[in-house]
Amino acid sequence: DIQMTQSPSAMSASVGDRVTVTCRASQGIGNYLAWFQQEPGKVPKRLIYAASSLQSGVPSRFSGSGSGTEFTLTISSLQPEDFATYYCLQHNSYPWTFGQGTKVEIK
Amino acid sequence: EVQLVESGGGLVQPGRSLRLSCAASGFSFDDYAMYWVRQVPGKGLEWVSGISWNSGIIGYADSVKGRFTISRDNAKNSLYLQMNSLRAEDTAFYYCAAASGPRGYWGQGTLVTVSS
């Protein structure tokens, strides 16, 4: 099974900061990676698909990059509504696997 | 309007069975792979099971393999998860989700509680 190691598990940041979250796959997954945002009490929302494609309606401050085993989610300028937990998901092969999550908190 | 509505959750005793359903509307259901994700309140997301558009490819998390069965009925625009031999650690919110390239949708979830 493919393991997804996500880092950091939590971070504190200020509005306007540039934020980077990383996911590392235990083996190559091509670009079969998605990023999700989950606000407290809400359903997860997909931000990025195919590692770097922005989901329709998602602000352009979100971007994804990487392929193979190393992937990054970047928020170029953190906004108040971005304080949430972020997850990566590999869907290259079954069983699919999520990263452990990164909670972005207000500094 | 796209909708995924889960049902069938509830309180069940350990060792018993439960069948979750997910009713889809507002999109071409048979164009989408479908999957189930669960989340223990306050914890992370866990992928549970997935099924291709024509049921030809099916996968399960190791934690549920041999106990859970995913299926779909494209004529009824519905996804199912048959859960047998339930354990306390299966307690979670269960979400159904659809994926097809740039398009992806999630339901609101249904709570399954396994307790005596």
Interface residues (C-beta under 8 A of the other chain):
Chain A: D1 A34 F36 Q38 V43 P44 K45 R46 Y49 A50 S53 Q55 S56 T85 Y87 L89 H91 Y94 P95 W96 T97 F98 Q100 G101
Chain B: Y35 V37 G44 L45 E46 W47 G50 I57 I58 G59 Y60 A61 D62 Y95 A99 G101 P102 G104 W106 G107 Q108 G109
